[in-house]
Amino acid sequence: MNLGDQDTLLGIAAGGTTPYVLGALPLAKSYGAMTGLLTCAQSVTSVTDCDHLLVIPTGPEVLRGSTRLKAGSATKAALNMITTIAFIRLGKVHRDLMVDIRCTNEKLTDRAIRILMELRPSLSRNEAHVLLDECGGVLKEALNQVTSEH
């Protein structure tokens, strides 16, 4: 896994008992990684093998034995929040825009052009496209280049 002290491992076990997830936590911790467990089971009150215990108390499922309903939806929402915060802290976001984009396909190129034009309104679509090409399709580099020119 090549885990180290700069890494974080978040185990996800809706019921809080999945052996593979619980087994990965102390292993990751032994490599120096920060660890956490995301669960929907309120009965899991202390897991000694992780640094952070995140409990989403969803209560019992409508269909007993299934964790794909409330627990699955709650877990997905929590992961969306966690990754959004991580992206912001890593500098991948400016205002409400994802700016750490590498244009590897037409869809990302169009998105990057629109973001570049929104953040630098003086640029035409064609100018934004040329600038992105000159920056190897890296939006953050194009934004920095436009900023340094002004």
Secondary structure as GFF3:
##gff-version 3
##sequence-region A 1 150
A	DSSP	beta_strand	8	12	.	.	.	ID=ss1
A	DSSP	alpha_helix	19	30	.	.	.	ID=ss2
A	DSSP	beta_strand	34	39	.	.	.	ID=ss3
A	DSSP	beta_strand	52	55	.	.	.	ID=ss4
A	DSSP	alpha_helix	70	89	.	.	.	ID=ss5
A	DSSP	beta_strand	93	94	.	.	.	ID=ss6
A	DSSP	beta_strand	97	98	.	.	.	ID=ss7
A	DSSP	alpha_helix	106	119	.	.	.	ID=ss8
A	DSSP	alpha_helix	125	134	.	.	.	ID=ss9
A	DSSP	alpha_helix	139	149	.	.	.	ID=ss10
###
